[in-house]
């Protein structure tokens, strides 16, 4: 029992030291642009990820609390193409007129997200030592969408829970980049405009999902230091 307790205590110490950031003395912000390839998963496309990409863009503002934790605000403009899979198309005639729904649906979305990031390794842009790390993130976003399709105009506003993982890499002294995969769990089943017949498909999607592959290029700068301020990031070469 004593050995088990010792091993457990050692494990907790190691885990705690892994999660704790290094000492900090300055604060860092990053601002940049994002390019993304969004895709839709839902009633019309229940299981095919990374399909029907449409180039999209956005912007990001990131604040580093320390070498492990960061918080970001991100705006994304998604050009979303919604195209049913062959399996769904084969089922559509049972609902009557095949021209009831015209595809693809070209959706335009504006997403505003607040996200928290955790770096698995120490990282700051410009470092020659801590220049790369995998990371995970999660947060909350709100979005609007609009697509004028025959026979009705699809519009709406809702919230989503974004989460995902990626890699950060310091390219130069003040230039960094990230590559990430993100999923948005929405609380809306009308983005694809088929919520009235979705129960008949029986694929288990009560709400639509939006996935993206995103590449960001950011510029890093230090915030003005406060007198006797001990918060921020210690700059290490």
Secondary structure, 3 states (H helix, E strand, C coil): CHHHHHHHHHHHHHHHHHHCCCCCCCCEEEEEEEEEEEEEECCCCCCCCCCCCEEEEEEEEEEECCCCEEEEEEEEEEEEEECCCHHHHHHHHHHCCHHHCCCCEEEEEEEEEEEEEEECCCCCCCCCCCCEEEEEEEEEEEEEEEEECCCCEEEEEEEEEEEEEEEEEECCCCEEEEEEEEEEEECCCCCCCCCCCHHHCCCCCCCCEEEEEEEEEEEEEECCCCCCCCCCCCCCC
